[in-house]
């Protein structure tokens, strides 16, 4: 029997293994082979049945993936027993889900096949954002953060999502097309120096997702995000033809926050913010800049807001974008930060390792993007080969 190291392994008897199946606990007798060259042993039958690294059948492994993508490992263990009569301890749910998530993350890097070969919508949107996830103290040593003492409690998950929005609501505003959204995310760096020989890990992730969605083949490509500088370096490098839009809600939020800092009277702050919002909506950007700049000498917050507006002014041409029928808000991305990441990884008491968080994020993205079945089929084919 050939070993993975390339040498021949010899038959060394039969051994028993107990595993959980959808029908309950089963025992399997299978042949064991040992390789004298590398010292490793293996069970060919385990490989064929998908039991090599788990004491769970493939069917139960899929059940574990489904529950672990939705709820905590403890709740997942309880659901498996209540709904399927399968007993899997919470720690085993954790190990199996994280191992499968790591497989999905590895597969995501290798698989660049288009998700669809059909006709593309005229416009495809790509959204970028980041959201913090609570981490174990060991994952935060030496990292600066936003705590009063300068320490960190979280690491940032960077997320990329692609969707279309050809549908319209009753006000003829673009609405995300059902089933069009895919997600990919991880705790990884988006920083790339001009002298770096390769792009950052997250930039490469964005390119892979854009390749699978055939983003550059669409007639129009639109990138939506908030004002974070790291976001806009990515489309400048990868998609220079794309229209760049700063989420209008974020801009209005900035202006409303500034109003509260400038005026102690809530009513006056509300009026000032309303005027600024109206200027933004109507495209009177020069008036908006002047109104904010008036406070720049006496307020550091106003100065920073002015710089933010001025730096992103080409990305805030909302009347023009809306006249072209384009989305001007990143609701899909904001929902992804909450739905893909926050709902599962930010629950009370949770503290993650980078490895564990990235595995569950990969699993969750695969499930919510509708790509898990494709992954599972590729996985089965590799194990059968």
Order of alpha helices (4+ residues) and beta strands (2+ residues): beta-beta-beta-alpha-alpha-alpha-alpha-beta-beta-beta-beta-beta-alpha-beta-alpha-beta-alpha-alpha-alpha-alpha-alpha-alpha-alpha-alpha
